[in-house]
């Protein structure tokens, strides 16, 4: 009885002291002056000690409450305290413990009394600067009270005017008079708006408990929070596809604990490094922390697939016996249990054979797991002959493939007569320095009206960069830009590969119009255009290629630049150096960059050629390099778009592509079809003849061919026109 009276007297005395100080302060006992909270040990019979704290430097307090609760002022009379029990190593039950009074909560229990500033933590009494308050059915608590008792870190962001609390990797942000708060940047709605009460910041209790995963119960006038938070456990498995008896499963675990506890043990159920049977397997993982708390079980259901079967290679031919020079038709009939054949390799597969005797053809297929299978078939080639090789290949080589011929005789062929004209398109060719060694502006020019861009560069800065084309309106009035088409290739370690892709995409963009857009530049405004160019980071030793067309209604300055991948190009543009050309590759501004070639007479009835990019019958465009302040000649006419119109192509004509300058890999646009030069690679010598079109056997045809040279490839090239042999039965 004396014990109870002493406690009551101490509390009443302390309440009187509180009234003499500002509401924004909290009070402590047992020397806890730094925290400003009065603490009374209910397990001792000592008199309470009152300490006047320093003013809270944040001028805010912290608190949470229980939604939908009501309460009345009251005081709980202490009873004989219960000694806290040691946590067990078994998983914590989800059923809450019934607490009969504030002293029987045991360890790691935080108890708020409704409409009271009394707080009990592990059986000890504390006082908050504001009581737990019920407002519109929502329970609010002082933020500062929670900070001290739950172990949160409290700061104030003066820029965003937010009260910030952190714990266990979670950041909570609150604003006064707002119903919203954020947890690690994700906004959530609270049951009620936070507010200031007598200089103390009050928030709904459930905003804290929900964000930090703190369980709580309400028993009478007590709100009981269980601060002994369980650790968390999770894991992932790889690879994505797991096959019974074949796949070694990798388990990657992740766990965390609260209040400084460490993970001391773990347990698995259902785990197998190599599953022996197919089907659904449930694997469960738990961890134990140093407080004796087991995490909730974390389970993953793994769908184990039946053992992978290797693919089955199989093909057929339309006959088992052929004459020499007779077309062989192959049908690939290979199968895979997952329909995942990733590689097909043929051995001795020929469109025709020209020597008699047996010929064995093999097919090897590989699935996505690297499993392979091979099938072979032997066919018989008779002594009879249908075609010679020179007759056969012009007739039957697939479009986009090549056949060998005597390329040395091509320069002696007659050049077909043609008429040449041009369209007023300004070409901005940025290709020097091709190997860019440092950040900078690689080209800059002004254009008005129809403009084409050809950009081709290799990053050799030693770091990751991006390339941009920036359009700047230097006029006093707005400028409109209509972007028509764009083709982009790369970044790629191989220049020919990047160039080939950019040409194919350029033709397809012209055909579809899918990349068309309109933008307006205000006076003095700069804006990045052709965003495909800067969408990807260029690693060192990679190449990009871009073709693009636009039309402007005013003079616009265009800047092509290479900068660090994290740099703002619009800011960097004003300070970047203008790089010198390399003396090997070409850059410049060239007008009349769409060349029209018209052949009105019959073509194909005799063997003729049409040279492109030879600087003779097809002269280079001349222009200027404004950065170097010099004249320029567009060697190879890269960036020039050729529109070749053939009014009358003779029946039975083979149109082929023959590279004369060296390796060539690109596309050519024939009657609206983007045609590869060549399939699965490029030409390697002047003896490669790539088939791009065949006319029919009865009437003349009108054929239109568009061509622009692929960056990374070599000029000149020739289009060849030849009569094909008659077909035989």
Secondary structure in CASP SS format (residue, H / E / C, confidence):
PFRMAT SS
TARGET T0000
AUTHOR 0000-0000-0000
METHOD secondary structure of the structure
MODEL  1
X C 1.00
X H 1.00
X H 1.00
X H 1.00
X H 1.00
X H 1.00
X H 1.00
X H 1.00
X H 1.00
X H 1.00
X H 1.00
X H 1.00
X H 1.00
X H 1.00
X H 1.00
X H 1.00
X H 1.00
X H 1.00
X H 1.00
X C 1.00
X C 1.00
X C 1.00
X C 1.00
X C 1.00
X C 1.00
X C 1.00
X E 1.00
X E 1.00
X C 1.00
X C 1.00
X C 1.00
X C 1.00
X C 1.00
X C 1.00
X C 1.00
X C 1.00
X C 1.00
X C 1.00
X E 1.00
X E 1.00
X E 1.00
X C 1.00
X C 1.00
X C 1.00
X C 1.00
X C 1.00
X C 1.00
X C 1.00
X C 1.00
X C 1.00
X E 1.00
X C 1.00
X C 1.00
X C 1.00
X C 1.00
X C 1.00
X C 1.00
X C 1.00
X C 1.00
X C 1.00
X C 1.00
X C 1.00
X C 1.00
X C 1.00
X C 1.00
X C 1.00
X E 1.00
X C 1.00
X C 1.00
X C 1.00
X C 1.00
X C 1.00
X C 1.00
X C 1.00
X C 1.00
X C 1.00
X C 1.00
X C 1.00
X C 1.00
X C 1.00
X C 1.00
X C 1.00
X C 1.00
X C 1.00
X C 1.00
X C 1.00
X C 1.00
X C 1.00
X C 1.00
X C 1.00
X C 1.00
X C 1.00
X C 1.00
X C 1.00
X C 1.00
X C 1.00
X C 1.00
X C 1.00
X C 1.00
X C 1.00
X C 1.00
X C 1.00
X C 1.00
X C 1.00
X C 1.00
X C 1.00
X C 1.00
X C 1.00
X E 1.00
X E 1.00
X E 1.00
X E 1.00
X E 1.00
X E 1.00
X C 1.00
X C 1.00
X C 1.00
X E 1.00
X E 1.00
X E 1.00
X E 1.00
X C 1.00
X C 1.00
X E 1.00
X E 1.00
X E 1.00
X E 1.00
X C 1.00
X C 1.00
X C 1.00
X C 1.00
X E 1.00
X E 1.00
X E 1.00
X E 1.00
X C 1.00
X C 1.00
X E 1.00
X E 1.00
X E 1.00
X E 1.00
X E 1.00
X H 1.00
X H 1.00
X H 1.00
X H 1.00
X H 1.00
X H 1.00
X H 1.00
X H 1.00
X H 1.00
X C 1.00
X E 1.00
X E 1.00
X E 1.00
X E 1.00
X E 1.00
X C 1.00
X C 1.00
X C 1.00
X C 1.00
X E 1.00
X E 1.00
X E 1.00
X E 1.00
X E 1.00
X E 1.00
X C 1.00
X C 1.00
X E 1.00
X E 1.00
X E 1.00
X E 1.00
X E 1.00
X C 1.00
X C 1.00
X C 1.00
X C 1.00
X C 1.00
X E 1.00
X E 1.00
X E 1.00
X E 1.00
X C 1.00
X C 1.00
X E 1.00
X E 1.00
X E 1.00
X E 1.00
X C 1.00
X C 1.00
X C 1.00
X C 1.00
X C 1.00
X E 1.00
X E 1.00
X E 1.00
X C 1.00
X C 1.00
X E 1.00
X E 1.00
X E 1.00
X E 1.00
X E 1.00
X H 1.00
X H 1.00
X H 1.00
X H 1.00
X H 1.00
X H 1.00
X H 1.00
X H 1.00
X C 1.00
X C 1.00
X C 1.00
X E 1.00
X E 1.00
X E 1.00
X E 1.00
X C 1.00
X C 1.00
X E 1.00
X E 1.00
X E 1.00
X E 1.00
X E 1.00
X C 1.00
X C 1.00
X C 1.00
X C 1.00
X C 1.00
X E 1.00
X E 1.00
X E 1.00
X E 1.00
X E 1.00
X E 1.00
X E 1.00
X C 1.00
X C 1.00
X C 1.00
X C 1.00
X E 1.00
X C 1.00
X C 1.00
X C 1.00
X C 1.00
X C 1.00
X C 1.00
X E 1.00
X E 1.00
X E 1.00
X E 1.00
X E 1.00
X E 1.00
X E 1.00
X C 1.00
X C 1.00
X C 1.00
X C 1.00
X C 1.00
X C 1.00
X E 1.00
X E 1.00
X E 1.00
X E 1.00
X E 1.00
X E 1.00
X E 1.00
X C 1.00
X C 1.00
X C 1.00
X C 1.00
X C 1.00
X C 1.00
X C 1.00
X C 1.00
X C 1.00
X E 1.00
X E 1.00
X E 1.00
X E 1.00
X E 1.00
X E 1.00
X E 1.00
X E 1.00
X E 1.00
X E 1.00
X E 1.00
X C 1.00
X C 1.00
X C 1.00
X C 1.00
X E 1.00
X C 1.00
X C 1.00
X C 1.00
X E 1.00
X E 1.00
X E 1.00
X E 1.00
X E 1.00
X E 1.00
X E 1.00
X E 1.00
X C 1.00
X C 1.00
X C 1.00
X C 1.00
X C 1.00
X C 1.00
X E 1.00
X C 1.00
X C 1.00
X E 1.00
X E 1.00
X E 1.00
X C 1.00
X C 1.00
X C 1.00
X E 1.00
X E 1.00
X E 1.00
X E 1.00
X C 1.00
X C 1.00
X C 1.00
X C 1.00
X C 1.00
X E 1.00
X E 1.00
X E 1.00
X C 1.00
X C 1.00
X E 1.00
X C 1.00
X C 1.00
X C 1.00
X C 1.00
X C 1.00
X E 1.00
X E 1.00
X E 1.00
X E 1.00
X E 1.00
X E 1.00
X E 1.00
X C 1.00
X C 1.00
X C 1.00
X C 1.00
X C 1.00
X C 1.00
X C 1.00
X C 1.00
X C 1.00
X E 1.00
X E 1.00
X E 1.00
X E 1.00
X E 1.00
X E 1.00
X E 1.00
X E 1.00
X E 1.00
X E 1.00
X E 1.00
X C 1.00
X C 1.00
X C 1.00
X C 1.00
X E 1.00
X E 1.00
X E 1.00
X E 1.00
X E 1.00
X E 1.00
X E 1.00
X E 1.00
X E 1.00
X E 1.00
X E 1.00
X E 1.00
X E 1.00
X E 1.00
X C 1.00
X C 1.00
X C 1.00
X H 1.00
X H 1.00
X H 1.00
X H 1.00
X H 1.00
X H 1.00
X H 1.00
X H 1.00
X C 1.00
X C 1.00
X C 1.00
X C 1.00
X C 1.00
X E 1.00
X E 1.00
X E 1.00
X C 1.00
X C 1.00
X H 1.00
X H 1.00
X H 1.00
X H 1.00
X H 1.00
X H 1.00
X C 1.00
X E 1.00
X E 1.00
X C 1.00
X C 1.00
X C 1.00
X E 1.00
X E 1.00
X E 1.00
X E 1.00
X E 1.00
X C 1.00
X C 1.00
X E 1.00
X E 1.00
X E 1.00
X E 1.00
X E 1.00
X C 1.00
X C 1.00
X C 1.00
X C 1.00
X E 1.00
X E 1.00
X C 1.00
X C 1.00
X C 1.00
X E 1.00
X E 1.00
X E 1.00
X E 1.00
X E 1.00
X E 1.00
X E 1.00
X E 1.00
X C 1.00
X C 1.00
X E 1.00
X E 1.00
X E 1.00
X E 1.00
X E 1.00
X E 1.00
X E 1.00
X E 1.00
X E 1.00
X E 1.00
X C 1.00
X C 1.00
X C 1.00
X C 1.00
X C 1.00
X E 1.00
X E 1.00
X E 1.00
X E 1.00
X E 1.00
X E 1.00
X E 1.00
X E 1.00
X C 1.00
X C 1.00
X C 1.00
X C 1.00
X C 1.00
X C 1.00
X E 1.00
X E 1.00
X E 1.00
X E 1.00
X E 1.00
X E 1.00
X E 1.00
X E 1.00
X E 1.00
X E 1.00
X E 1.00
X E 1.00
X E 1.00
X E 1.00
X C 1.00
X C 1.00
X H 1.00
X H 1.00
X H 1.00
X H 1.00
X H 1.00
X H 1.00
X H 1.00
X H 1.00
X H 1.00
X H 1.00
X H 1.00
X H 1.00
X H 1.00
X H 1.00
X H 1.00
X H 1.00
X H 1.00
X H 1.00
X C 1.00
X C 1.00
X C 1.00
X C 1.00
X E 1.00
X E 1.00
X E 1.00
X E 1.00
X E 1.00
X C 1.00
X C 1.00
X C 1.00
X C 1.00
X E 1.00
X E 1.00
X E 1.00
X E 1.00
X C 1.00
X C 1.00
X C 1.00
X C 1.00
X C 1.00
X C 1.00
X C 1.00
X C 1.00
X E 1.00
X C 1.00
X C 1.00
X C 1.00
X C 1.00
X E 1.00
X E 1.00
X E 1.00
X E 1.00
X E 1.00
X E 1.00
X E 1.00
X E 1.00
X E 1.00
X E 1.00
X C 1.00
X C 1.00
X C 1.00
X E 1.00
X E 1.00
X E 1.00
X E 1.00
X E 1.00
X E 1.00
X E 1.00
X E 1.00
X E 1.00
X C 1.00
X C 1.00
X C 1.00
X C 1.00
X H 1.00
X H 1.00
X H 1.00
X H 1.00
X C 1.00
X C 1.00
X C 1.00
X C 1.00
X C 1.00
X E 1.00
X C 1.00
X C 1.00
X C 1.00
X C 1.00
X C 1.00
X C 1.00
X C 1.00
X C 1.00
X C 1.00
X E 1.00
X E 1.00
X E 1.00
X C 1.00
X C 1.00
X C 1.00
X E 1.00
X E 1.00
X E 1.00
X E 1.00
X E 1.00
X E 1.00
X E 1.00
X E 1.00
X E 1.00
X E 1.00
X C 1.00
X C 1.00
X C 1.00
X C 1.00
X E 1.00
X E 1.00
X E 1.00
X E 1.00
X E 1.00
X C 1.00
X C 1.00
X C 1.00
X C 1.00
X C 1.00
X C 1.00
X C 1.00
X C 1.00
X C 1.00
X E 1.00
X E 1.00
X E 1.00
X E 1.00
X C 1.00
X C 1.00
X C 1.00
X C 1.00
X E 1.00
X E 1.00
X E 1.00
X E 1.00
X C 1.00
X H 1.00
X H 1.00
X H 1.00
X C 1.00
X C 1.00
X C 1.00
X E 1.00
X E 1.00
X E 1.00
X E 1.00
X E 1.00
X E 1.00
X E 1.00
X E 1.00
X E 1.00
X C 1.00
X C 1.00
X C 1.00
X E 1.00
X E 1.00
X E 1.00
X E 1.00
X E 1.00
X E 1.00
X E 1.00
X C 1.00
X C 1.00
X C 1.00
X C 1.00
X E 1.00
X C 1.00
X E 1.00
X E 1.00
X E 1.00
X E 1.00
X E 1.00
X C 1.00
X C 1.00
X E 1.00
X E 1.00
X E 1.00
X E 1.00
X E 1.00
X C 1.00
X C 1.00
X C 1.00
X C 1.00
X C 1.00
X E 1.00
X C 1.00
X C 1.00
X C 1.00
X C 1.00
X E 1.00
X E 1.00
X E 1.00
X E 1.00
X E 1.00
X E 1.00
X E 1.00
X C 1.00
X C 1.00
X C 1.00
X C 1.00
X C 1.00
X C 1.00
X E 1.00
X E 1.00
X E 1.00
X E 1.00
X E 1.00
X E 1.00
X E 1.00
X C 1.00
X C 1.00
X C 1.00
X C 1.00
X C 1.00
X C 1.00
X C 1.00
X C 1.00
X C 1.00
X E 1.00
X E 1.00
X E 1.00
X E 1.00
X E 1.00
X E 1.00
X E 1.00
X C 1.00
X C 1.00
X C 1.00
X C 1.00
X C 1.00
X C 1.00
END
